[in-house]
Amino acid sequence: MLRYSRSWLLGLVLSLCASIAQAVPAPEDVVMYEVNLRAFSQAGDLAGVTARLDNIQSLGANTLWLMPIHPVGQVNSVGGLGSPYSIMDYGVVSSEYGSLSDLTTLVTEAHSRGMFVLMDWVGNHTAWDHPWITTHPDWYSQNGQGEIIHPPGTNWQDVADLNYDSAAMRSAMISEMQYWVADVGIDGFRVDAADFVPYDFWEQAIPAVRGATERPLLMLAEGARDDHYAAGFDLTWGFSFFTAVERVFNSSRPATDLVFRHNQEFSSIPAGKSILRYTTNHDESAWNATPPDLFGGLDASLAAYAAVVAYGATPLVYNGQEIGWSENVPIFSKSPLDWNTGQVTEAWYSQLLAVHNNHPALRAGSIDDRSNNNIAMLMRKTAEDQVLVLVNTRDFTSSIQIPTEWQGEWFDLLTDNAEQLTALFSLDPYEVLYLSPTPSGQPGDFDLDGDVDGADFLAWQRGVSTNPPSASDLVDWQDFYSSSTPLSARSSAIPEPSALLLGVLAILTGLAARRRL
């Protein structure tokens, strides 16, 4: 008989854990966090991001999007430090942000937490002092006089437009992308200005980039073309939903516009794909306004974000948004955020995203929308979960008719308060309610029945919650199945989990407990 040592079994379990940890989340389960390195820390470097990974994770995000980390061109540069989207060399990390070692440390630390790292990829243009300008001028678009030009239809004078009729340039671009996923462990790319690049390049590049590693990758297009999904992108950009949210809050457009725009966007999204939605990003906070200014105050900005999360898709948080930062956040210069402010606002974002992560109805459930002019009201529902969301989009008290089947007692998942919904229900200015028919569960109560037991183990195993169990949860689950537990207390319909799976959980929760120390 073959005998297997404990160390072999431990190695197997650790391998299983590693393979689980390397699987990027499904697009609808991604919570994206955008990092502007020049604003994120006092030093403005990659090490500053690594130092705050636990804060980002506790917020509820599982995927980092790093704005470009490459050296910035100096010829025709704009702003004090130049645009990070003016790339002088795709193959290296700019010394402004640290070193390649700093990046690999960040990626390793993120992976150890079950988080993932996307790089911003600027494929439409380069800096004017990129070496290709000299060595391969034919790789760039040229006018009738043979002069290299900036991207047509833009005022981006600091960059030179790439020529995608060049097969050699395409091959070089793909090789650059493959390096970062194969050698550095990057988990995918947010592709800048994806609409400017031909479809057939993405159709060629994305399979080649995915083929450079055995790890699944996430590909996000900053673009709205329907063909991005067919080319291989997992996510596209929610331009139109953002515009709808802004107009509802700022221009007194009816709240019913939100479900109209949601349905319009999702009508062209294939199964297994998603769309990124936001109330700000680096463009909005640099050139337009931060959420408190854009939406008419902090409370309004929170209500707007609650509406974004309510309708599903993939939510984005831009650094500083979670602390209610109200000053513009430049991208051409350093302007460090003050992380010692906005703790109450940060707690609110964390709670909302925890509700999002713990409720599959909010990520993939059906939508029954009963909004009126002032209040967005929608039921999100799966076979096992339901959440009723109400958001007052106005700066005055508003009322809405509650359908008979929705009337009665509910529990607010954001506050744990009980709410009695009557036929005519009023909400305070910018009030937000995320309601469940049962109280929010204690940690580990994944089926939300008020008890932590074996049924919760199965709920977590089925993916009802994306949050990992804690060490105390594991103890409760093991106790539920222990010989000291009376058989009458166990459900015959609930099978006992395998010892191997409990072992995997033990290792996962042990690692999680050590990280919290």
N, C-alpha and C positions, 0 to 999 in steps of 0.2 A: 504494500500500500504506500502511495506517495504521502509524504508528510510535508506540510507547508509551515514554515516558521512564522512567528508573529510579525517579524520584520517584513517578510514578504507580503503578508496580508495588509500591514500598514502601508507598504509601498503601493499596493493595489488601490487601497482606499484613497491615498493621497493623489494617485494618478487620476482616479475618478473625479476627485475634487478639482484637480487642476483642469481637467477637460471641461468640467462644468463651468469653472471660473472664466475659461477662455471664450465661452459662447456669448457673443454679443446679444443684447436683448432684441426681441422683435421690435420693429419700428414703433408700434403703438405703445410699447412698454418703455421706450427711451424717455428720460427726462434730461434735456440738454442744458449744459451750463457753458456759456461763452466767456472766454477769458481774453481780455485786452491786457497784455503783459505790461504795457506802459502805465496802466492805471492800477493794476491789481495789488502791487506791493510798493514799498518805499524804494526798493532797489530796481523794480521793474524787470525782474528776471524769472527764469523757470524755477529756481529754488524757492522763490516766494510762493509759487503755486503749490509746490510739493508740501510746503509748510502748512498750507490751509486745506489740504485734501479732506481731512476729517470734517472740517466745517462745511465744505461743499457736499460731502456725502450726507451729513446730518440734515442738510437742507432738503434732501430728497432726490438730488441729481445722481445719475449713474453714468453719464457720458460727458466728458469734457470736449469742448471745441476750442482749440488754441488758435487765435488769430496768427497770421503768418510769422514764422520764427526765423526767416532767412535774412541775409544781409540786404539792406535797403540801398537802392541806387542813389547816387549823388548828382548825376547829370540831370538837369531840368527838375530837380527835386522840389517838393512843395512842403511848406511848414518847417518847423524848427528841426525836426529829426527826419523828415521825409515820410512818405506814405509806406506803411508796412506792406501795401499791395503793389509796390514797385520793386520787383524781385531782381536782385543782381546775381544770385546763384542759388539754384534749386537744391543743390546737393549738400549744403552745410547749414549749421546753426549760427546765427549772427552772434558775435561776441557781445553785442548789446544785451542779449538775453541769457548769456551763459555759454555752456559748451555742450557738445554731443553727450558727454557723460551726465550732465545735468538733465538733459532730456530723457536719457535712458533710465535715470533714477526716478524721474517723474512717472514714466510709463510703468516701471516695475512697481512702484508704490501704489499707483492707481490700480493695477491689476491685482495686487495683493488684497485690495479692498473690494474686489468685484466690480471695479469701475473701468471705463474704457476711454481712450484718448483719440480724438480726431484732429488732424492737422488741416488748416486752411490751405487750399491749393489754388494758385492763381494761374490758370492755364490759358487765358486769353491774350496776355501781354507780358512783357518783361520791362525791366528798367532799361534806360538808354545805354547804360554802361555794362549790361550783361555781355559776357564774352561772345555770345552768339551774334551780336550785332556786327562784330568784326570778322569772326571766322565763318559765319554763315548768313550773310545779309539776305540771301534768297529765302531764308526761313521767316522773313517778315513781309508784311503787306507793303506795297510801294505804290506811289502815284505815277502819273504818266511820265514824269521826269526821272523815274527811278529812285526817288527819295523814299526812305522808310517813313511811315506815317503813324500817328497815334490812332487809337480805336475810332473808327468812323461813328459819327452821331453822338460823340461824347466830348467833354471838355478835359479829358484825362491827358493833359499835355506832358505829364511826367513819365509816361509809359509808351512803349512801341508795340504796335499790333502784330501778333503772330500770324503767319500764313499757313493755314491748314490744308492748302493744296500741296504742301511739301511732305512727302512720305518720310523723308529723313528726319524732319522736325518732329513729326508724330512719333516716330520710333524713339527718339531721344526723350521726348516728354514722358512716354510710357515707362521708359527705363528709370527715369528720375523718380516717378511715383512708386515703382516696384521696390526700389531701394528702401524707402521708409517703412514699408510694411514688412518686407522680408528680413531686413537687417536690424531695424530699430524697434520693431514691434508695434508700430502705429496701427490702430484699429480701423482706419478708414479716413475719408476726407470729406470736408465741407468744401465744395467746389465753387469758387467765386465766379460770378458772371457766367454761369453755365449756359445761359440762353445765347451768349455770343459765340459759342463754339459749336461747330456742326454736329448734328446728331450722329453721323457715321463715325466721327472720332470717338465719342463716348461708347458707341456700340463696339468699337475695336478695343478701346482702352480698358473699360471696366472689367471684362472677363480676363484680360491679361493681368491686371493688377490683382484681382482675386486669385488668379492662378499662381501668384508669386508666394503664397503662404497657404498652409492648411487651415489657418484660423479664419472663421467667418469675419467679414468686414461690413462696415456700415458706410454707405455712400449717400451723401446729402448734396443736392443740387440747389444752389441759389438761383432758382429759375422757376418759371411757371409753365414751360412747354409740356404738353401731355406726353410727348415722346421720350421724356427723360426716364420714365418708368420702363418703357420697352428697351431703352439703352442699358438698363441695369441699375439705375439709381433706386435706393430704398425710400428716400424722402425727397420732397421738393419744398418750395418756399411758399408760405401762406400769405402772399401779398394782399390778396383781395379780402381775406377775412380780417386782417389787420386794419385795412381801410374801412371795412364795415364797422368794426368796434369803435374806431376813432370817430366816425360820423355819428354813430348812435349816442356816444357820450358827449360829443362836442357840437353837433349840428342838429340835435333833437330829431334825428331820424328814428323811426319806430324800432323798438327792440326786436320786432319780428324780422327785421333785416338780417339778424344774426343767423337764424335757422335757414333763411333763404340762401345766404352766402355759403353757409356750411354745406348745404345740399348741393349747391352748384359746384363747389370745390371737390367734394367727394364723389360726384357723379363720374369722374374720369380717373379715379384712383383704383388700381387693381387690388384684389385681395392680397393681404400680406405686405402692403405698402402703406405709407402714411405721408403726412404733410406737417411741416414745422409751423407752429403758431406762437405768437409773441405779442407783447405790448411794447417792447423796445428791443434794440440790438445796437451794435456799434455805430451803424449809420444813423439811426434815429437819435441816439443820445449824443452824438457828436454834432450833427448838422441840423436836427430839428429840435427836439426837447426830450428831457427825461420824463418818465411816466407821471410824476406828480405835476409837472408843468403842462404836459401834453393833455392830460385828462381833467385838469381842473382841481388838483389837490391830491393829497395822499390817499384819502378815503376813496376818491373816485378811481385812482389808479389801481387800488386793491380790488375794487368791484370789477373793473375792466379785466384784470387778470383772472378773477374768479369766473367771469363769463367765458374767457378763452379756454380755461381748463374744463369747464362744464361741457362744452361741445365736443371734447375729445381731440383726437390727433395727438401730436407730439409737442409738449410744452417746452418753451425755452425760457431760461433765466439768464439775463446779461449781468455781469458782475457789477455790484453796486445797487442794482434794482432791489435786491432783497433787504437792503437797509434803508430804502426810501430815499436814495441819493437824488438830490434835486438839481445839482449843478451839472452843466454839460460835461461829458467825458470825452476829451479830445483823443484822436488817434495819431496825430502828427507830432505830439509832444508828450512828455510825462506829466501826469496829474494824479498822484496817488490817492486812492480812496481811503477814508478813515473808517476802519472796521470797528472802532470803538463806539460808533453811533448806530442808532436804528435797531437796537436789540428787540424791541417790541414788534416792529415790522418784520424783522427776520423770523421771529417766532411764528408770526401769522403765515408767512410763506411756507415755512417748514410744516406747519399743521395742514395747510391746504394740500401740499404735495404729498404728505403722508396719507391723507384721505384718497387722493388720486392713485397712489401706489397700492393702497390696500383694497381698493374697490374695482374689480374688473368691469363693473357696469360703466364706470367713468372712462375706461380705456377702450372698451370694445362693445359696450352695450347698445341696444337699440335706443332711439330717441323718439319720445312722444312730446312734441313741443306745443305748449298752450300759452305762449307769450302774448302780451298785449303791447300797447305803444310804449309803456314805461318800464315794464318788468319782464325780464327774460325768465320764463318758467318752463322747465323741461324735466321729464322723467327719463333717467338712464337705467336700463334694465337688461340683465341676463337671467338665465334660468335660476341662478343661485343668489343673485344680488340685485338690489335696486337702490338708487339714490335720486331723490327729488331735489332739484336745484332752483332757487329763486334768487334773482339779482335785480335790485332796483338800480336802474341806470341813470337815475335823476338825482338832483340835489334838493329834492323836496319829497315829502311823504307821498307814496303812491299805493294804490290798491289794485287788487286783481281778483277775479272770480275763480274760486277753487272748484274743480269738478267734484261731483259727489263722491266718486270712488277715491279721491285723494284727500278728502276731509277726515279729520280725526287727529289723534296724537302721533307726533313724529318726534325724532330726537336729532338735534343739530350736531353733526359730526365735528364741527369746528369748535363748539363750546361745551358740548355734552348737556346743553339745556333742552328741556322738553318744550315742544311747540304744539299748540292746538290750532290746527288749520280749520277755519270756519269758512262758510260759503263766500263771504267777502273778507279778504285778508289784506292787511296793510303792512307795508315795510317802510322803515325810516329811510332818510336819504342815504343812498349808496349801501343799504343793508344787504348782506349776503347770507343765505341759508343753504347749507348742504344737509339734507334731511334723510334719515334712515328710519325704517319702521321699528328698529331695535336700537338700544343705546350702543354707543361705540364700545367695542370690546376692550378688555384689558390686554396688555401685551401677550401675544400668543393665542388670543381668542380669535382665530382666523375665520371661524364660521359665525362669529358674532352672536353666539347663543348665551353669552354670559358666563360660560365655564371654559376652563382650559383643560382639555382632555384629548383622548385619542382621535375624536372626530376632527379636532383642529389640525392634528398631524396630517390627516388625509386631505383636509382642505388646503393646507400649505403644499402638500405633495401634488395636488391637482393644479396648482398655480392660481388658486383663488387670491393669494397675496403674493406680491413680488418681494416683500421684505423678508430677510432671513430670520429664522427663529433665534431667540436668545438662549443662553445657557439655562436660565430658569424655566423656559418653555420646555426644553428637553427633559428636565427633571420631572415636570408635571406629566409629560407624555409617557415617560418610562413608568412612573408611579401608576398611571392609569392601567397599564398592562401588567403590573407586577403581581406576584402571587398573593400579596397582602390585600389586593383590591378584590372585594367580593364580586363573584361572578354576576350577581344581580346588578352591579353598577356598570357592567360592561354591555355594550350593544353587540348583539350577535351578528348584526349587519356590518360591523366594522372589523375587518381583518387585522391581525397583529402585523405591524411593520417588520420587515426583515431585519435581522441583526446587522447585516452589512449596511443597510441604509441608516440604521440608528448609529452605526459607527461613523459613517460619513457625517451625519449631523453632529455627533460628538466632537469631531475634529473641527468642523466649521464653527460651531458655537464656542469651542475652546479658543480658537484663533480670534474670534470676535471679542471674547471676554478679555483676552490679553491686550488687544488693541485699545480697549476702553480704559485700561489701567494707566 
